[in-house]
Each structure stands twice: as C-alpha cells, then as structure tokens.
Amino acid sequence: MIRFIPVFAAMMAFATAAHGQAIDPSLLQLPVDGSVASWIIRTFGLLTVLSVAPGILIMVTSFPRFIIAFAILRSGMGLGTTPANMILVSLALFMTFYVMAPTFDRAWDNGISPLLENQITEQQAIPLIADPFREFMLANARAKDVSLFIDIATERGQSTQSEGKIDLRVLVPAFMISEIRRGFEIGFLVVLPFLVIDLVVATITMSMGMMMLPPTAISLPFKILFFVLIDGWNLLVGSLVRSFL
C-alpha cells in the first residue's frame, strides 16, 4: 500500500518510482541512455508529489467518507478533542489504504511498473493508471451526481467523455459530493443513539429539579459505556469498509 505515493504522482501526469519505503536515488541521477526530458518529468513529479498527494487523496479515494463519519462520531459523543485529530486522520488513512489497495495494485501493475521498466511511454501509462481510479469512482458515485455535472458541462459546451469514457473532470467532483453525502448519512445513523441518551438524561434531570446540572456531564459516561459495550469501533469501521463497492 506504500505504492499509493507513485500512483498519486502518475495521476498528475508525472511518473515517480517510490516503490517501498525508500526512494531510489537513481531517480535523481541524469540518465545514461534515456532522454533528458523523461528524467526532468520524473524528477519534477517526485518533487511535487509531496504537495499534491493530500489533495489527490481527498479527491479520488474513500478518505472523505471515513473522516466525516469519525468526526461526527466524536462530536455526537461530546468528547471534544478525544480521540485526537491525529488519531482520527491516521485511522481514516489506514482504512483508506485498506479499501483502495486493489485499486492501487492495479494502477501499479498496469501502468507504473511498465513505465518504470521503460516498456511503455508516459502518454500510454497515464490512461492505464487512471482507469482503476475511474472505475472505483464510477462504482461509488451516485448516478444523480454524475448526471448533474454532465448536464452542467453540456450546458457550457464542454466535453464529458474522453476516449469513450467519462471525463475525470466530470467524475471527480461527482464522486466527491457523493462521498460527502454518504459520510453525513452514516454520521447521522451513528449519532442518533447518542442523541436518544442525551434526551433521556435531560428529561430525568429536569424531572428531578436539577436545573443547574448540565445533562451532558451525566450522559457522557453512559454514551462511552454504550459505545464500548456494543463494540462500536468494530461495527462502525466494518460498516464503512463494506459500504464501498
């Protein structure tokens, strides 16, 4: 799954060779029998991937759905900053790698690996790398959202297909708003039991005349206990992973 770094770089029309945890130093050396232009493209892609990878990760992977659900869960439980942002983001990242592993592997095997072995050119590699992500986004994007951006592009006189396939300029925003919507749907279902606990505790405290006692101070331990007893993290993460096609 460490291959996601060169996959992201290649999707931006640049090729990198970051396979594994260490970057091959030969990438930064001038080619002996290759073209200087190809070396420049690969070096520039390697230098820019550190800045563009987070944006690409958000746009074309399952990360938004995970992080939105986790953030709503923390807010619904009333925990404030627990778990910390670093923990939630790290969990969302590793869950993203788990879900996207087949897509990353296909992009590597079909496009990046042959490119690094000089079996194909950059122009041939780009569609081969993008196709697995295109199929993933198309499978998980709502047809209504895809139709929306197709209609908008048609109204503006823009093309909606590239080589007989839906253009990424149409598919990526449709996929993003679909993921945000599903993240909020899952978040609503997650926070609903905690809302019931808050209402029950607030009703009891009001009936007992404890007007000055915040209901959340009493309901928080019950919400944590409830979430632990039902094995909430297992249920939530399992449901999120299974929600992807």
TIDO-770367 format. One record per residue (C-alpha): x, y, z. Coordinates in Angstrom, 3 decimals. Example, Ala and Ser with C-alpha at 12.3 -4.5 7.8 and 13.67 -1.06 7.14 Angstrom:
REM residues 2
[[12.300,-4.500,7.800]],
[[13.670,-1.060,7.140]],
END
This chain:
REM residues 245
[[0.000,0.000,0.000]],
[[3.031,2.289,0.139]],
[[2.679,2.319,-3.624]],
[[-0.012,4.983,-3.308]],
[[2.666,7.697,-3.434]],
[[3.825,6.971,-7.011]],
[[0.244,6.243,-8.024]],
[[-0.796,9.741,-7.000]],
[[2.145,11.314,-8.780]],
[[1.458,9.465,-12.012]],
[[-2.183,10.515,-11.999]],
[[-0.964,14.101,-12.181]],
[[0.763,13.163,-15.481]],
[[4.109,12.676,-13.845]],
[[5.880,9.385,-13.158]],
[[7.668,8.558,-9.930]],
[[9.424,5.474,-8.693]],
[[8.701,5.447,-4.983]],
[[8.165,1.716,-4.529]],
[[8.524,0.765,-0.882]],
[[9.591,2.940,1.996]],
[[12.776,4.303,0.360]],
[[13.051,6.342,-2.831]],
[[15.508,5.011,-5.371]],
[[18.419,7.524,-5.502]],
[[18.936,6.727,-9.190]],
[[15.817,8.730,-9.989]],
[[17.703,11.929,-9.275]],
[[20.680,10.979,-11.447]],
[[20.974,12.009,-15.053]],
[[20.023,9.175,-17.418]],
[[22.740,7.399,-19.318]],
[[20.725,6.019,-22.199]],
[[17.323,7.660,-21.604]],
[[16.000,11.021,-22.638]],
[[16.663,14.100,-20.523]],
[[13.047,15.202,-20.980]],
[[11.776,12.000,-19.361]],
[[14.200,12.435,-16.480]],
[[13.021,16.016,-15.952]],
[[9.382,14.924,-15.887]],
[[10.046,12.170,-13.367]],
[[12.163,14.398,-11.128]],
[[9.597,17.189,-11.206]],
[[6.844,14.691,-10.385]],
[[8.849,13.336,-7.463]],
[[9.355,16.839,-6.045]],
[[5.725,17.886,-6.436]],
[[4.050,14.710,-5.174]],
[[4.618,15.764,-1.559]],
[[2.345,18.764,-2.072]],
[[-0.304,17.308,-4.383]],
[[-0.752,13.874,-2.763]],
[[-3.059,15.085,0.070]],
[[-5.381,16.792,-2.390]],
[[-5.498,13.773,-4.686]],
[[-6.085,11.506,-1.699]],
[[-9.169,13.521,-0.773]],
[[-10.474,13.702,-4.331]],
[[-10.281,10.161,-5.652]],
[[-10.266,7.812,-2.640]],
[[-12.523,6.737,0.209]],
[[-10.898,9.098,2.725]],
[[-13.735,11.693,2.939]],
[[-16.352,9.133,3.968]],
[[-14.149,7.792,6.765]],
[[-13.049,11.105,8.213]],
[[-16.553,12.628,8.131]],
[[-18.065,9.631,9.936]],
[[-15.304,9.639,12.558]],
[[-15.629,13.388,13.146]],
[[-19.422,13.192,13.561]],
[[-18.988,10.254,15.949]],
[[-16.641,12.256,18.159]],
[[-18.958,15.255,18.100]],
[[-22.034,13.130,18.868]],
[[-20.366,11.557,21.871]],
[[-19.421,15.015,23.142]],
[[-15.767,14.110,23.625]],
[[-14.369,17.343,22.196]],
[[-10.796,16.536,21.211]],
[[-10.772,12.847,22.161]],
[[-9.704,10.915,20.130]],
[[-7.225,13.476,18.869]],
[[-7.313,14.693,15.288]],
[[-4.086,12.830,14.531]],
[[-5.648,9.551,15.646]],
[[-8.796,10.036,13.571]],
[[-6.876,11.116,10.477]],
[[-4.426,8.225,10.828]],
[[-7.267,5.736,11.238]],
[[-9.044,7.185,8.211]],
[[-5.822,6.983,6.191]],
[[-5.147,3.339,7.009]],
[[-8.763,2.421,6.328]],
[[-8.422,4.246,3.010]],
[[-5.306,2.240,2.152]],
[[-7.165,-0.951,3.035]],
[[-10.150,-0.126,0.820]],
[[-8.073,1.270,-2.039]],
[[-5.405,-1.471,-2.033]],
[[-6.861,-3.349,-5.056]],
[[-7.091,-0.065,-6.984]],
[[-3.523,0.899,-6.081]],
[[-2.244,-2.538,-7.088]],
[[-3.976,-2.419,-10.468]],
[[-2.652,1.073,-11.165]],
[[0.854,-0.078,-10.237]],
[[0.782,-3.328,-12.223]],
[[-0.902,-1.892,-15.332]],
[[0.750,1.495,-15.590]],
[[3.502,2.480,-13.191]],
[[5.547,-0.718,-13.185]],
[[5.717,-0.982,-17.007]],
[[6.555,2.721,-17.152]],
[[9.446,2.388,-14.731]],
[[10.740,-0.564,-16.737]],
[[10.566,1.546,-19.929]],
[[8.054,-0.810,-21.510]],
[[5.569,1.987,-22.208]],
[[5.721,5.771,-22.513]],
[[4.272,8.376,-20.164]],
[[1.423,9.033,-22.606]],
[[0.495,5.349,-22.613]],
[[0.862,4.996,-18.842]],
[[-1.449,7.823,-17.796]],
[[-4.727,6.177,-19.006]],
[[-3.642,2.829,-17.577]],
[[-3.032,4.409,-14.182]],
[[-6.211,6.482,-14.200]],
[[-8.596,3.703,-15.301]],
[[-8.656,1.808,-11.946]],
[[-9.478,5.032,-10.119]],
[[-12.083,5.917,-12.738]],
[[-13.798,2.560,-12.235]],
[[-13.706,2.929,-8.439]],
[[-15.203,6.414,-8.533]],
[[-17.839,5.443,-11.098]],
[[-18.916,2.472,-8.966]],
[[-19.289,4.599,-5.824]],
[[-20.607,7.866,-7.270]],
[[-24.345,8.410,-7.377]],
[[-25.851,8.454,-10.853]],
[[-27.705,11.644,-9.922]],
[[-24.467,13.452,-9.087]],
[[-22.760,12.235,-12.254]],
[[-25.735,13.386,-14.322]],
[[-25.597,16.793,-12.632]],
[[-22.024,17.500,-13.715]],
[[-22.613,16.008,-17.162]],
[[-25.548,18.392,-17.651]],
[[-23.519,21.364,-16.405]],
[[-20.616,20.506,-18.722]],
[[-23.009,20.076,-21.650]],
[[-24.606,23.466,-20.954]],
[[-21.162,25.079,-21.028]],
[[-20.156,23.314,-24.207]],
[[-17.501,21.183,-22.515]],
[[-16.767,17.575,-23.399]],
[[-17.983,14.934,-20.957]],
[[-16.142,11.936,-22.363]],
[[-12.521,11.114,-23.066]],
[[-11.730,8.143,-25.295]],
[[-15.249,6.808,-24.822]],
[[-15.138,7.101,-21.008]],
[[-16.499,9.676,-18.610]],
[[-14.029,12.514,-18.267]],
[[-12.320,12.815,-14.900]],
[[-13.260,16.497,-14.800]],
[[-16.867,15.336,-14.545]],
[[-16.384,12.200,-12.473]],
[[-14.142,13.549,-9.707]],
[[-16.494,16.305,-8.416]],
[[-19.473,13.944,-8.704]],
[[-17.608,11.345,-6.658]],
[[-16.605,13.916,-4.044]],
[[-20.109,15.182,-3.331]],
[[-21.381,11.592,-3.302]],
[[-18.796,10.673,-0.674]],
[[-19.621,13.728,1.441]],
[[-23.322,12.869,1.295]],
[[-22.743,9.257,2.317]],
[[-20.436,10.386,5.104]],
[[-23.211,12.557,6.540]],
[[-25.764,9.762,6.152]],
[[-23.580,7.347,8.097]],
[[-22.781,10.043,10.639]],
[[-26.486,10.659,11.251]],
[[-27.104,6.978,11.942]],
[[-24.088,6.878,14.266]],
[[-25.055,9.947,16.293]],
[[-28.740,9.064,16.644]],
[[-28.329,6.669,19.650]],
[[-26.253,9.262,21.482]],
[[-28.972,11.852,20.894]],
[[-31.511,9.492,22.490]],
[[-29.246,9.066,25.519]],
[[-28.919,12.845,25.853]],
[[-32.702,13.296,25.681]],
[[-33.348,10.611,28.297]],
[[-30.762,12.032,30.689]],
[[-32.014,15.591,30.164]],
[[-35.600,14.514,30.857]],
[[-34.612,12.719,34.055]],
[[-32.509,15.585,35.385]],
[[-35.249,18.112,34.623]],
[[-37.890,15.990,36.360]],
[[-35.635,15.757,39.414]],
[[-35.286,19.523,39.550]],
[[-31.540,19.575,38.811]],
[[-31.763,22.686,36.675]],
[[-28.153,23.805,37.091]],
[[-26.588,20.428,36.270]],
[[-25.602,20.079,32.584]],
[[-27.177,16.883,31.211]],
[[-24.052,16.196,29.146]],
[[-21.995,15.824,32.328]],
[[-24.117,12.779,33.246]],
[[-24.799,11.409,29.763]],
[[-21.140,11.337,28.652]],
[[-20.145,8.286,30.748]],
[[-23.265,6.449,29.603]],
[[-22.523,7.203,25.936]],
[[-18.948,5.964,26.288]],
[[-20.148,2.830,28.094]],
[[-22.798,2.197,25.452]],
[[-20.293,2.586,22.617]],
[[-17.820,0.221,24.283]],
[[-20.435,-2.423,25.107]],
[[-21.694,-2.643,21.527]],
[[-18.097,-2.756,20.217]],
[[-18.730,0.460,18.343]],
[[-15.411,0.826,16.556]],
[[-15.685,-2.662,15.127]],
[[-19.230,-2.030,13.913]],
[[-18.511,1.418,12.506]],
[[-15.291,0.592,10.683]],
[[-16.700,-2.676,9.378]],
[[-19.813,-0.945,8.056]],
[[-17.750,1.792,6.413]],
[[-15.435,-0.684,4.669]],
[[-18.352,-2.805,3.456]],
[[-20.153,0.279,2.129]],
[[-17.690,0.540,-0.776]],
[[-18.264,-1.373,-3.971]],
END
